[in-house]
Amino acid sequence: MTAPLKAIDGNADLPALMNDLATSARAAAHVLSLAPEQQKNRALDAMGRAIRAHAEAILAANAEDVAEFRASGATAAFIDRLTLTPGRVAAMAEGIATVRAIPDPVGVVTESWQRPNGMTIERVRVPLGVVAVIFESRPNVTADAGALCLKSGNAVILRGGSDSFRSSRAIHACLVQGLREAGLPEAAITLVPTRDRAAVGLLLSGLDGKIDVIVPRGGKSLVGRVEAEARVPVFAHLEGVNHVYVDRAALPDMAKAIVLNAKMRRTGVCGAAETLLVDRAGATAHLKPLVEMLIDAGCEVRGDEAAQRVDARVKPAVEDDWNAEYLDAIIAAKVVDGVDGAIAHILKHGSHHTDAIVTEDDAAARKFLKEVDSAIVLHNASTQFADGGEFGFGAEIGIATGKFHARGPVGVEQLTSFKYRVHGSGQTRP
């Protein structure tokens, strides 16, 4: 299903190659912007079938990627992000099916009004155009981004990391098969066919206006570079420094279940909790059981003095721990003065990604949900729900933590902009 690595790693003229890819993507974007929903849905149906049919090939390619990077000494959390399983491959196909079932946003009139002069003005959703997604580790991004962009009428250029190179190519082949079966241009979903890191810089340049938006999915260094160098708009989050605050009025069993899931379900995802905050007034009831539970589950706890006192296994936290995105089985723990103390800590150290409160006190919950300025704020639920699939979007192209246009999981609707259509009957402006 995929070409030999050497055949696509030896590009003599990378700028020319990238320019050709972007030119083709721009032409494909125009076709997609006019494609009827039924045609896009046929492509998505075929993509899901192809992924299921070629699951063994995808897993074999992934096994090669994993073996290569395990040999290089990659961390367990990194390997987890890279690894595909039969269940994760099935989840990719299921995600595509969910995206297919979402109503087509293109052409939807979101608002309409009439002016005193008789003109009618409509605000209507339109695709963004060409989206470039630069990602690391997670090969499922290939399927997620491809499906979301197709449904929203956008062409996408995917630049996966060298770590997931073979896996992404195997998945991409299935997506191209779906496009072909539906009669849509194959350039609608393009995978950059090289590991050359210079390709990233060329995408960030915008390739002479052929790229409309960039979405980075990766570590702090990648996202920081994209935000610093990109000459086109960026949907990005720099870090997922996520908090779970356990209030004095939390139910103990619920608090334990949420904290354990938020930290340990998958430590390497951006929705994983990195800091545990416990209300001082409830510390006697909550702190020791939570700390012991985490350590017994294999999580290293780095805590303040209060956390250290309840369990000798707690390591002293330093200032950098409050700002850390560990993406590993490590958590920082601190006692704070009520919901106000938790909000103040999150304001100072958070990354505006995802934060949760566990409490039965409705007033405390309302205050937390109102005042914590993060893209996703939860009450009595795990931070691991920070995921487009869990929001009913089928998948996500990323979690945006900025405040313009898209925020939180970026799904089909967030991948559209709008234009105004004005209907007149001969009006002229005096």
Secondary structure, 3 states (H helix, E strand, C coil): CCCCHHHHHCCCCHHHHHHHHHHHHHHHHHHHHHCCHHHHHHHHHHHHHHHHHCHHHHHHHHHHHHHHHHHCCCCHHHHHHHCCCHHHHHHHHHHHHHHHHCCCCCCCEEEEEECCCCCEEEEEEEECCEEEEEECCCCHHHHHHHHHHHHCCCEEEEECCHHHHHHHHHHHHHHHHHHHHHCCCHHHEEECCCCCCHHHHHHHCCCCCCCCEEEEECCHHHHHHHHHHCCCCECCCCCCCEEEEECCCCCHHHHHHHHHHHHHCCCCCCCCEEEEEEEHHHHHHHHHHHHHHHHHCCCEEEECHHHHHHCCCCEECCHHHHHCCCCCCEEEEEEECHHHHHHHHHHHHCCCCEEEEECCCHHHHHHHHHHCCCCEEEECCCHHHCCCCCCCCCCCCCEECCCCCCCEECCCHHHEEEEEEEECCCCCCC
